Amino acid sequence: MSWGTELWDQFDNLEKHTQWGIEVLEKYIKFVKERTEIEINYAKQLRNLSKKYQTKKNSKEEEESKYTSCKAFQATLNEMNDYAGQHEVISENMASQITAELTRFVQEVKQERKQHFHEGRKAQQHIETCWKQLEASKRRFERDCKEAERAQQYFEKMDADINVTKADVEKARQQAQIRHQMADDSKGDYSSVLQKFNREQHEHYFTHIPGIFQKLQDMEEKKIGRMGESLKTYADIDRQVVPIIGKCLDGITKSAESISEKQDSQMVIESFKSGFEPPGDIDFEDFTQSMKRTVSDTSLTKADCKSDPKVPSKSRNKLWPFIKKNKLMSLLTSPHQPPPPPPASSSPSAVPNGPHSPKQQKEPLSHRFNDFMTSKPKMHCFRSLKRGQTESVCADKGMMKRTIGKPTCAFEAREYVLSLKLGSTPEDFSNLPPEQRRKKLQQKVDELNKDIQKEIDQRDALTKMRDVYMKNPQMGDPASVGQKLVEIGNNIEKLRVEVHKFEGWLAEVEGRLPARNDSSRRQSGLYDTQNTQTVNNCAQDRESSPDGSYTEDNSQEPEVKVTPTEFDDDFDDEEPLPTIGTCKAIYPFDGENEGTISVTEGEILSVIEEDKGDGWTRIRRKEEEEGYVPTSYIEVYLDRNTKGAMTYI
């Protein structure tokens, strides 16, 4: 079965068919190219998607990634990243093994097809030329024969006519002979041309055209076979990545199976356990004793239904402010965002207003305490919880003692939430609950020990190097290593001091060491009132608790009966904060927002609370007006001997 024998007369159809076959191959190449683009775009989108949901560093998500569900999700994202990589492999292999190869092959096929059909057209032109020669020879032979016949007839006519001279007859006879000779010559030429044409035609249809058509057939079959191989390669490229994709999916399944609900629940406990005890029952406080009435049979007060306020409760009563966090936060606003940067010029209009600290309100503490315990949103914060006001903290404690008996947990909770609101992080983590503080301290100790071990390893390596230099001076100078060893020794000593410091705080939290004396107490704004006897002894409450908590015992503190009017009288007039230095305004500040104070350039003011790292400094003007200004707007001159110059949360 050959195109040369079966399709000897279908030159034009074969030309169209082979052109269509090339177009099909080009269409397949275009399909593979688009598939390649889809794969590369899909891989890119998968990578972007995986990157989008990856845990961000230095964020809350990084802390949450410790849960097994989050780890499984992160593992899934990593597997999807590898999954995307396999689609990139598909795209690359299809581009190199199919698109590029077929594009080159199509160019070769086009060139070969063009050559074959050029040969075919040349053969057709040759046979057509032979045919034309044959036709010309035939027509000439036919014409000569007709002329010879007419010449013969004319001769016979002249020969039969008696009136024609003999010369004319002879002339006609000679003319007839010439014509017969020409006819014979044309006949021989026609016969020769005919034989040649038949021979050329035979070669054309049985040799040249079959050969050309056979080449076209081979080319077409080669093209079809190459397309089949490409389709197989197309499938193989996908099949090659299936095992790896299967491993990616197996990894996702394995990560899903690694999720442990119980373990995550335990991690929640470890993350948020405060170490505080649940609040106890609140003692009944009888305010009817101040009422002067005549006891009668109809009296509402009976001995069997009264509770003696002088008898202390046997349980350690604690009150925890179980109120909504957003309401609690609304009572504890403070400057926790960075202040505006210094202006480029001294013009007040160039100073932007950033977030500011709350406005100082002189309000009876009992009112604020009632607002706090009733969870009413109020934008004024406790003076007792403002930084630096130790006297107000003592007053708060005394008031709480006289009001609810045992405010230990409530006070700790307020300080804890306040520290979260302020965003402060003391070095000893005293702003955290006991359990969380212990974990942070232990983590810090472990990190410092690792740093010490690194320094020790480096020291040992340098010591060996120095010994080598001493034995072989040509290799190096031992003195150059000695200076580095001294630096490393100093670093190790500093790190060990830090470890000792954090281990001391850790031991205090775990209860292994007694409380430190006054000289080593950390001024963190959290107070220890274990030796408090009455509200008036609040001067002893100004020491910090080593573990950042507040505890007290019923046996050490008799309750004091105070009428509600005494609360307002005790805390309406609060002593102002002591001056710890002076400052000079180097830029003007509008102070239009709540809690801030306006200053003019060059103005001298008193500093009552230095910058605690939040970018704000608290100042006073003429013992009357107080507020916060950005630290970068002033030059501060602190008196380090002043007792008020201490650090508060």
C-alpha positions as CSV (number, residue, x, y, z in Angstrom):
1,M,0.0,0.0,0.0
2,S,1.8,3.0,-1.4
3,W,0.7,6.5,-2.2
4,G,2.8,6.3,-5.4
5,T,0.8,3.5,-6.9
6,E,-2.6,4.1,-5.2
7,L,-2.6,7.9,-5.4
8,W,-0.6,8.5,-8.6
9,D,-3.1,11.0,-9.8
10,Q,-3.8,12.8,-6.5
11,F,-0.9,15.2,-6.4
12,D,-3.1,18.2,-5.4
13,N,-5.0,16.3,-2.7
14,L,-1.8,15.0,-1.2
15,E,-0.4,18.5,-1.1
16,K,-3.5,19.7,0.9
17,H,-3.4,16.7,3.2
18,T,0.2,17.0,4.1
19,Q,-0.3,20.7,4.8
20,W,-3.2,19.9,7.1
21,G,-1.1,17.3,8.9
22,I,1.5,20.0,9.7
23,E,-1.2,22.3,10.9
24,V,-2.5,19.6,13.3
25,L,1.0,19.2,14.7
26,E,1.4,22.9,15.1
27,K,-2.0,23.0,16.9
28,Y,-0.7,20.3,19.3
29,I,2.4,22.3,19.9
30,K,0.3,25.4,20.7
31,F,-1.8,23.3,23.1
32,V,1.3,22.1,24.9
33,K,2.6,25.7,25.1
34,E,-0.6,26.8,26.7
35,R,-0.6,23.9,29.1
36,T,3.0,24.9,30.0
37,E,1.9,28.4,30.8
38,I,-1.0,27.1,32.9
39,E,1.3,24.9,34.9
40,I,3.8,27.6,35.5
41,N,1.1,30.1,36.5
42,Y,-0.6,27.5,38.7
43,A,2.7,26.7,40.4
44,K,3.3,30.4,40.9
45,Q,-0.2,30.9,42.4
46,L,0.3,27.9,44.7
47,R,3.6,29.2,45.9
48,N,2.1,32.7,46.5
49,L,-0.8,31.1,48.3
50,S,1.5,29.0,50.5
51,K,3.6,32.0,51.2
52,K,0.6,34.2,52.0
53,Y,-0.5,31.8,54.8
54,Q,2.9,31.0,56.2
55,T,3.5,32.0,59.8
56,K,4.9,35.6,60.0
57,K,8.0,36.1,62.1
58,N,7.9,38.3,65.2
59,S,4.1,38.1,65.3
60,K,1.3,36.5,67.3
61,E,1.1,33.8,64.6
62,E,4.6,32.6,65.5
63,E,3.5,32.0,69.1
64,E,0.4,30.2,67.9
65,S,2.3,27.9,65.6
66,K,3.3,25.7,68.5
67,Y,-0.2,24.0,68.5
68,T,-0.4,20.7,66.6
69,S,-3.2,22.0,64.4
70,C,-1.1,25.0,63.4
71,K,1.9,22.8,62.8
72,A,-0.2,20.5,60.6
73,F,-1.4,23.5,58.7
74,Q,2.2,24.8,58.2
75,A,3.3,21.3,57.1
76,T,0.4,21.3,54.6
77,L,1.6,24.7,53.3
78,N,5.1,23.3,52.9
79,E,3.8,20.3,51.1
80,M,1.8,22.6,48.8
81,N,5.0,24.4,48.1
82,D,6.6,21.2,47.0
83,Y,3.4,20.3,45.1
84,A,3.8,23.6,43.2
85,G,7.4,22.7,42.5
86,Q,6.2,19.5,40.7
87,H,4.0,21.6,38.5
88,E,7.0,23.7,37.6
89,V,8.8,20.4,36.7
90,I,5.9,19.5,34.4
91,S,6.1,22.9,32.8
92,E,9.8,22.7,32.3
93,N,9.8,19.2,30.9
94,M,7.0,19.9,28.5
95,A,8.7,23.0,27.3
96,S,12.0,21.2,26.7
97,Q,10.9,17.7,25.7
98,I,7.8,18.5,23.6
99,T,7.5,22.1,22.6
100,A,11.1,22.7,21.7
101,E,11.5,19.3,20.0
102,L,8.3,19.4,18.0
103,T,8.9,23.0,16.9
104,R,12.2,22.0,15.5
105,F,10.7,18.9,13.9
106,V,7.9,20.9,12.3
107,Q,10.4,23.2,10.6
108,E,12.3,20.1,9.3
109,V,9.0,18.6,8.0
110,K,8.0,21.8,6.3
111,Q,11.4,22.0,4.6
112,E,11.2,18.4,3.5
113,R,7.7,18.7,2.2
114,K,8.6,21.8,0.2
115,Q,11.4,19.9,-1.4
116,H,9.3,16.9,-2.3
117,F,6.5,18.9,-3.9
118,H,9.1,21.0,-5.7
119,E,10.4,17.8,-7.3
120,G,6.9,16.7,-8.1
121,R,6.0,19.9,-9.8
122,K,9.2,19.7,-11.7
123,A,8.3,16.2,-12.9
124,Q,4.9,17.4,-13.9
125,Q,6.3,20.3,-15.8
126,H,8.6,17.9,-17.6
127,I,5.9,15.5,-18.6
128,E,3.7,18.4,-19.7
129,T,6.6,19.7,-21.9
130,C,6.9,16.2,-23.4
131,W,3.2,16.2,-24.0
132,K,3.3,19.5,-25.8
133,Q,6.2,18.4,-28.0
134,L,4.2,15.3,-28.9
135,E,1.1,17.4,-29.7
136,A,3.2,19.7,-31.9
137,S,4.8,16.8,-33.7
138,K,1.4,15.2,-34.2
139,R,-0.2,18.4,-35.5
140,R,2.7,18.9,-37.9
141,F,2.5,15.3,-39.1
142,E,-1.3,15.7,-39.6
143,R,-0.8,19.0,-41.5
144,D,1.9,17.5,-43.7
145,C,-0.3,14.5,-44.5
146,K,-3.2,16.7,-45.5
147,E,-1.0,18.9,-47.6
148,A,0.5,15.8,-49.3
149,E,-3.0,14.5,-50.0
150,R,-4.1,17.8,-51.5
151,A,-0.9,17.9,-53.6
152,Q,-1.7,14.4,-54.8
153,Q,-5.2,15.3,-55.7
154,Y,-4.1,18.4,-57.6
155,F,-1.5,16.3,-59.5
156,E,-4.1,13.8,-60.5
157,K,-6.5,16.6,-61.5
158,M,-3.8,18.2,-63.7
159,D,-2.8,14.9,-65.2
160,A,-6.3,14.1,-66.2
161,D,-6.9,17.5,-67.8
162,I,-5.9,17.5,-71.5
163,N,-5.8,21.2,-71.6
164,V,-3.0,21.4,-69.1
165,T,0.5,21.5,-70.4
166,K,2.9,18.8,-69.7
167,A,5.1,21.2,-67.8
168,D,2.3,22.1,-65.4
169,V,1.6,18.4,-64.9
170,E,5.2,17.8,-64.1
171,K,5.3,20.7,-61.7
172,A,2.2,19.3,-59.9
173,R,3.8,15.9,-59.7
174,Q,7.0,17.2,-58.2
175,Q,5.0,19.2,-55.7
176,A,3.0,16.2,-54.7
177,Q,6.2,14.2,-54.2
178,I,7.7,17.0,-52.0
179,R,4.6,17.0,-49.9
180,H,4.6,13.2,-49.5
181,Q,8.3,13.4,-48.4
182,M,7.4,16.0,-45.8
183,A,4.6,13.9,-44.6
184,D,6.9,10.9,-44.3
185,D,9.4,13.1,-42.4
186,S,6.7,14.4,-40.0
187,K,5.5,10.8,-39.5
188,G,9.0,9.8,-38.5
189,D,9.4,12.7,-36.2
190,Y,6.0,12.2,-34.7
191,S,6.8,8.5,-34.1
192,S,10.0,9.4,-32.4
193,V,8.4,12.0,-30.2
194,L,5.6,9.7,-29.3
195,Q,8.0,7.0,-28.3
196,K,9.9,9.5,-26.2
197,F,6.8,10.8,-24.6
198,N,5.6,7.3,-23.7
199,R,8.9,6.5,-22.2
200,E,8.9,9.8,-20.2
201,Q,5.3,9.2,-19.2
202,H,6.0,5.8,-18.0
203,E,8.9,7.0,-16.0
204,H,6.8,9.8,-14.6
205,Y,3.9,7.7,-13.4
206,F,5.8,4.6,-12.4
207,T,9.1,6.0,-11.2
208,H,9.3,9.7,-10.5
209,I,5.9,10.4,-9.0
210,P,5.7,7.2,-7.0
211,G,9.1,8.0,-5.6
212,I,8.1,11.5,-4.6
213,F,4.8,10.3,-3.2
214,Q,6.6,7.6,-1.3
215,K,8.8,10.2,0.3
216,L,5.8,12.3,1.2
217,Q,4.2,9.2,2.7
218,D,7.3,8.5,4.7
219,M,7.4,12.1,5.9
220,E,3.7,12.0,6.9
221,E,4.1,8.7,8.7
222,K,7.2,10.0,10.5
223,K,5.3,13.2,11.5
224,I,2.3,11.1,12.8
225,G,4.7,8.8,14.7
226,R,6.5,11.7,16.2
227,M,3.2,13.2,17.4
228,G,2.3,9.8,19.0
229,E,5.7,9.8,20.8
230,S,5.0,13.4,22.0
231,L,1.7,12.4,23.3
232,K,3.3,9.5,25.2
233,T,5.9,11.9,26.5
234,Y,3.1,14.2,27.5
235,A,1.6,11.5,29.6
236,D,5.0,10.3,31.0
237,I,5.9,13.8,32.2
238,D,2.7,13.9,34.2
239,R,3.3,10.3,35.4
240,Q,6.8,11.0,36.5
241,V,5.7,13.6,39.1
242,V,2.7,11.5,40.4
243,P,4.9,9.6,43.0
244,I,6.3,12.9,44.3
245,I,2.8,14.5,44.4
246,G,1.6,11.4,46.1
247,K,4.4,11.9,48.7
248,C,3.2,15.5,49.2
249,L,-0.3,14.3,49.7
250,D,0.9,11.6,52.1
251,G,2.8,14.3,54.0
252,I,-0.4,16.3,54.3
253,T,-2.2,13.2,55.5
254,K,0.6,12.5,58.0
255,S,0.4,16.0,59.3
256,A,-3.3,15.7,59.7
257,E,-2.9,12.5,61.7
258,S,-0.3,14.2,63.9
259,I,-3.0,16.7,65.2
260,S,-3.7,16.0,68.9
261,E,-6.7,17.7,70.4
262,K,-5.6,16.8,73.9
263,Q,-2.1,18.1,73.4
264,D,-3.4,21.4,72.0
265,S,-5.7,21.7,75.0
266,Q,-2.7,21.1,77.3
267,M,-0.8,23.8,75.5
268,V,-3.6,26.3,76.0
269,I,-3.3,25.6,79.7
270,E,0.5,26.1,79.6
271,S,0.1,29.3,77.6
272,F,-2.5,31.0,79.7
273,K,-2.3,29.5,83.1
274,S,-1.7,32.4,85.5
275,G,-1.1,30.6,88.7
276,F,-3.7,32.6,90.6
277,E,-6.2,31.0,92.9
278,P,-9.9,31.3,92.1
279,P,-11.7,34.0,94.1
280,G,-13.3,33.0,97.3
281,D,-16.6,34.1,98.8
282,I,-17.0,37.7,99.7
283,D,-17.7,38.4,103.4
284,F,-20.9,40.0,104.4
285,E,-20.3,43.6,105.5
286,D,-22.9,44.9,107.9
287,F,-23.4,48.6,107.6
288,T,-26.4,48.7,110.0
289,Q,-24.2,49.0,113.0
290,S,-23.8,52.7,112.4
291,M,-27.6,53.1,112.5
292,K,-28.8,54.3,115.9
293,R,-32.2,52.7,116.4
294,T,-34.1,51.3,119.3
295,V,-34.1,47.5,119.3
296,S,-37.6,46.2,119.5
297,D,-39.5,43.1,118.8
298,T,-40.1,44.3,115.3
299,S,-36.4,45.1,114.7
300,L,-35.0,43.9,111.4
301,T,-31.7,43.1,113.0
302,K,-31.4,39.8,114.9
303,A,-28.4,38.3,116.5
304,D,-28.8,35.0,114.6
305,C,-28.9,36.7,111.2
306,K,-26.1,39.2,111.7
307,S,-22.6,38.7,110.7
308,D,-20.0,40.1,113.0
309,P,-17.6,42.2,110.9
310,K,-15.0,42.1,113.6
311,V,-14.6,38.3,113.1
312,P,-12.3,37.6,110.2
313,S,-13.2,35.0,107.7
314,K,-11.4,31.7,107.8
315,S,-10.9,31.5,104.1
316,R,-8.5,33.5,102.0
317,N,-11.1,35.6,100.2
318,K,-10.0,36.8,96.8
319,L,-11.8,38.8,94.2
320,W,-11.2,38.4,90.5
321,P,-12.6,41.0,88.1
322,F,-14.5,38.6,85.8
323,I,-15.6,41.2,83.4
324,K,-15.3,41.6,79.7
325,K,-11.8,42.4,78.5
326,N,-12.8,45.3,76.3
327,K,-14.5,47.0,79.3
328,L,-11.5,46.4,81.5
329,M,-9.2,47.7,78.8
330,S,-11.4,50.8,78.5
331,L,-10.5,51.7,82.1
332,L,-6.8,51.1,81.7
333,T,-5.9,53.2,78.7
334,S,-2.4,54.6,78.6
335,P,0.2,55.7,76.1
336,H,1.3,52.5,74.4
337,Q,1.9,53.7,70.9
338,P,5.0,55.7,69.8
339,P,4.8,59.5,70.1
340,P,5.0,61.8,67.1
341,P,8.6,62.4,65.7
342,P,10.3,65.7,66.2
343,P,9.3,68.3,63.6
344,A,11.7,69.4,60.9
345,S,11.2,73.0,61.9
346,S,10.1,74.7,65.1
347,S,6.7,75.6,63.7
348,P,3.9,74.2,65.7
349,S,2.0,73.3,62.6
350,A,4.8,70.9,61.6
351,V,4.2,68.8,64.7
352,P,1.8,65.9,64.0
353,N,-0.4,64.6,66.8
354,G,0.2,61.0,67.4
355,P,-1.4,58.7,70.0
356,H,-1.4,60.3,73.4
357,S,-1.7,59.2,77.0
358,P,-5.0,59.5,78.9
359,K,-6.0,62.7,80.6
360,Q,-5.3,62.9,84.3
361,Q,-8.6,63.2,86.2
362,K,-8.8,63.9,89.9
363,E,-11.7,61.7,90.8
364,P,-12.4,60.0,94.1
365,L,-11.0,56.5,94.0
366,S,-14.1,55.0,95.3
367,H,-16.0,56.2,92.3
368,R,-13.4,54.7,90.0
369,F,-13.4,51.5,91.9
370,N,-17.1,51.2,91.7
371,D,-17.0,51.9,88.0
372,F,-14.3,49.2,87.6
373,M,-16.2,46.5,89.6
374,T,-19.5,47.3,87.8
375,S,-17.8,47.0,84.4
376,K,-19.0,50.3,83.1
377,P,-16.9,51.6,80.2
378,K,-15.1,54.7,81.2
379,M,-12.2,56.3,79.6
380,H,-10.6,57.5,82.8
381,C,-8.0,55.1,84.3
382,F,-7.2,54.6,88.0
383,R,-4.7,57.0,89.4
384,S,-3.6,54.1,91.5
385,L,-2.6,52.3,88.4
386,K,-0.8,55.2,86.7
387,R,3.0,54.9,86.7
388,G,4.8,56.4,89.5
389,Q,2.0,56.9,92.0
390,T,2.9,54.7,94.9
391,E,0.8,56.6,97.4
392,S,-2.3,56.1,95.2
393,V,-1.6,52.3,95.0
394,C,-1.4,52.2,98.8
395,A,-4.7,54.1,99.0
396,D,-6.3,51.7,96.6
397,K,-5.2,48.7,98.6
398,G,-6.5,50.2,101.8
399,M,-9.7,51.1,100.2
400,M,-10.1,47.6,98.8
401,K,-9.3,46.1,102.2
402,R,-12.0,48.1,103.9
403,T,-14.5,47.5,101.1
404,I,-14.2,43.8,100.1
405,G,-12.0,42.3,102.7
406,K,-9.4,40.4,100.6
407,P,-8.6,42.0,97.2
408,T,-5.4,40.0,96.5
409,C,-6.4,38.5,93.1
410,A,-8.4,41.6,92.0
411,F,-5.4,43.8,92.5
412,E,-3.1,41.4,90.8
413,A,-5.5,41.1,87.9
414,R,-5.6,44.8,87.5
415,E,-1.9,45.1,87.4
416,Y,-1.6,42.2,85.0
417,V,-4.1,43.7,82.6
418,L,-2.5,47.1,82.9
419,S,0.8,45.7,82.0
420,L,-0.7,44.1,78.9
421,K,-2.3,47.4,78.0
422,L,0.8,49.4,78.4
423,G,2.7,46.8,76.4
424,S,5.6,46.9,78.9
425,T,7.9,44.0,79.3
426,P,10.1,44.3,82.5
427,E,13.4,42.4,82.5
428,D,12.1,40.0,85.2
429,F,8.8,39.5,83.5
430,S,7.0,40.7,86.6
431,N,4.1,41.9,84.5
432,L,3.1,38.3,83.8
433,P,1.2,35.9,86.1
434,P,3.3,33.6,88.2
435,E,3.1,30.5,86.0
436,Q,3.8,32.4,82.8
437,R,6.5,34.3,84.5
438,R,8.2,31.1,85.6
439,K,8.2,29.8,82.0
440,K,9.6,33.0,80.6
441,L,12.4,33.1,83.2
442,Q,13.2,29.4,82.6
443,Q,13.3,30.1,78.9
444,K,15.6,33.1,79.4
445,V,17.9,31.0,81.7
446,D,18.2,28.3,79.0
447,E,19.0,30.9,76.3
448,L,21.7,32.4,78.4
449,N,23.2,29.0,79.2
450,K,23.3,28.3,75.5
451,D,25.1,31.6,74.9
452,I,27.6,30.7,77.6
453,Q,28.3,27.3,76.1
454,K,28.9,29.0,72.7
455,E,31.4,31.4,74.3
456,I,33.1,28.5,76.1
457,D,33.4,26.5,72.9
458,Q,34.9,29.6,71.2
459,R,37.3,30.1,74.1
460,D,38.5,26.5,74.0
461,A,39.1,26.8,70.3
462,L,41.0,30.0,70.7
463,T,43.0,28.5,73.5
464,K,44.1,25.6,71.3
465,M,45.0,28.1,68.6
466,R,47.1,30.1,71.0
467,D,48.9,27.0,72.1
468,V,49.7,26.1,68.5
469,Y,51.0,29.7,67.9
470,M,53.2,29.4,71.0
471,K,54.7,26.2,69.8
472,N,55.0,27.4,66.2
473,P,55.4,31.2,66.2
474,Q,55.6,31.2,62.4
475,M,52.0,30.3,62.2
476,G,50.7,33.3,64.1
477,D,51.0,35.7,66.9
478,P,49.7,34.4,70.3
479,A,49.1,37.9,71.5
480,S,46.5,38.5,68.8
481,V,44.5,35.5,70.3
482,G,45.0,36.6,73.9
483,Q,43.0,39.9,73.4
484,K,40.1,37.9,72.0
485,L,40.3,35.5,74.9
486,V,40.0,38.4,77.3
487,E,36.9,39.6,75.5
488,I,35.3,36.2,75.5
489,G,36.1,35.8,79.3
490,N,34.4,39.1,80.0
491,N,31.4,38.0,77.9
492,I,31.2,34.8,79.8
493,E,31.3,36.6,83.1
494,K,28.6,39.0,82.0
495,L,26.4,36.1,80.9
496,R,26.9,34.2,84.1
497,V,25.9,37.3,86.1
498,E,22.8,37.5,83.9
499,V,22.1,33.8,84.5
500,H,22.5,34.2,88.3
501,K,20.1,37.1,88.2
502,F,17.4,35.3,86.3
503,E,17.9,32.1,88.3
504,G,17.4,34.2,91.4
505,W,14.1,35.5,90.1
506,L,13.2,32.0,89.0
507,A,13.9,30.7,92.4
508,E,11.8,33.3,94.0
509,V,8.9,32.4,91.7
510,E,9.3,28.8,92.6
511,G,9.6,29.6,96.2
512,R,13.1,28.2,96.7
513,L,14.6,31.4,98.0
514,P,13.4,33.9,100.7
515,A,12.3,37.3,99.6
516,R,15.2,39.8,98.9
517,N,16.0,42.8,101.1
518,D,15.2,46.3,100.3
519,S,18.4,47.0,98.4
520,S,17.7,44.2,95.9
521,R,14.0,44.8,95.5
522,R,13.0,45.5,91.9
523,Q,11.0,48.6,91.5
524,S,8.5,47.2,89.0
525,G,5.3,48.9,90.2
526,L,3.9,45.7,91.8
527,Y,3.8,45.9,95.6
528,D,4.1,43.5,98.5
529,T,1.8,44.1,101.4
530,Q,2.5,41.1,103.6
531,N,3.4,43.3,106.6
532,T,0.4,45.6,106.3
533,Q,-1.6,46.0,109.5
534,T,-3.9,48.9,108.7
535,V,-4.7,51.3,105.9
536,N,-2.6,54.0,107.4
537,N,0.5,51.9,107.2
538,C,0.7,52.2,103.4
539,A,4.3,53.3,103.5
540,Q,5.3,49.7,104.0
541,D,3.3,48.8,100.9
542,R,5.7,50.6,98.5
543,E,8.1,47.7,98.1
544,S,7.9,45.4,95.0
545,S,6.9,41.8,95.4
546,P,9.7,39.6,94.1
547,D,7.3,37.5,91.9
548,G,5.1,40.4,90.8
549,S,2.1,39.2,92.9
550,Y,0.3,40.5,95.9
551,T,-0.6,38.3,98.9
552,E,-1.7,38.8,102.4
553,D,-2.9,36.8,105.4
554,N,-6.1,37.2,107.4
555,S,-4.2,36.8,110.7
556,Q,-2.1,39.9,109.9
557,E,-4.9,42.2,108.9
558,P,-7.9,43.1,111.0
559,E,-10.8,44.6,109.0
560,V,-11.6,48.2,109.5
561,K,-15.2,49.5,109.3
562,V,-15.5,52.6,107.3
563,T,-18.6,54.4,106.1
564,P,-19.1,55.1,102.4
565,T,-18.4,58.8,102.9
566,E,-15.0,58.0,104.3
567,F,-13.8,56.6,101.0
568,D,-14.3,59.9,99.2
569,D,-12.7,61.8,102.1
570,D,-9.7,59.6,102.1
571,F,-8.8,59.8,98.4
572,D,-10.1,63.1,97.1
573,D,-6.9,64.9,98.1
574,E,-4.0,62.9,96.7
575,E,-0.4,64.0,97.1
576,P,1.2,65.1,93.9
577,L,4.1,63.1,92.5
578,P,7.6,64.3,93.5
579,T,9.7,66.2,91.0
580,I,12.6,64.1,89.7
581,G,14.2,66.6,87.5
582,T,13.7,69.4,85.0
583,C,13.3,69.7,81.3
584,K,13.5,72.2,78.5
585,A,11.2,72.2,75.5
586,I,13.3,72.2,72.3
587,Y,10.2,72.0,70.1
588,P,6.6,73.3,70.5
589,F,3.9,70.7,71.2
590,D,0.2,71.4,70.8
591,G,-1.0,68.8,73.3
592,E,-4.6,68.9,72.0
593,N,-5.3,65.2,72.7
594,E,-6.4,63.7,76.0
595,G,-3.7,63.2,78.6
596,T,-1.1,65.5,76.9
597,I,0.0,69.0,77.8
598,S,1.0,71.8,75.4
599,V,4.5,73.3,75.7
600,T,6.3,76.1,73.9
601,E,9.8,76.1,72.7
602,G,12.3,77.0,75.4
603,E,9.9,76.5,78.3
604,I,11.3,75.1,81.5
605,L,9.1,72.5,83.3
606,S,9.4,69.9,86.0
607,V,9.7,66.2,85.3
608,I,7.7,63.9,87.5
609,E,8.0,60.7,85.5
610,E,10.7,59.8,83.1
611,D,10.4,57.9,79.8
612,K,9.8,54.2,80.4
613,G,10.6,53.2,76.8
614,D,7.3,54.2,75.3
615,G,8.5,57.6,74.1
616,W,6.5,59.8,76.6
617,T,7.7,61.8,79.6
618,R,5.3,63.2,82.2
619,I,5.8,66.8,83.2
620,R,4.3,69.4,85.5
621,R,3.9,73.1,85.0
622,K,3.8,75.4,88.1
623,E,2.6,72.6,90.5
624,E,-0.8,72.8,88.8
625,E,-1.0,71.3,85.3
626,E,0.3,67.8,84.5
627,G,0.5,65.8,81.3
628,Y,2.6,63.8,78.8
629,V,4.9,65.2,76.1
630,P,7.0,63.3,73.6
631,T,10.5,62.7,75.0
632,S,12.1,63.7,71.7
633,Y,10.6,67.2,72.1
634,I,12.4,68.0,75.3
635,E,15.8,67.9,77.0
636,V,15.6,66.1,80.3
637,Y,17.9,66.8,83.3
638,L,17.1,64.2,86.0
639,D,18.2,64.4,89.6
640,R,19.3,60.8,90.3
641,N,19.3,61.4,94.0
642,T,15.6,62.0,94.1
643,K,13.6,59.1,95.4
644,G,10.9,59.7,92.9
645,A,13.2,58.8,90.1
646,M,12.2,55.2,90.0
647,T,10.8,52.8,87.5
648,Y,7.1,52.0,87.5
649,I,5.0,49.8,85.3
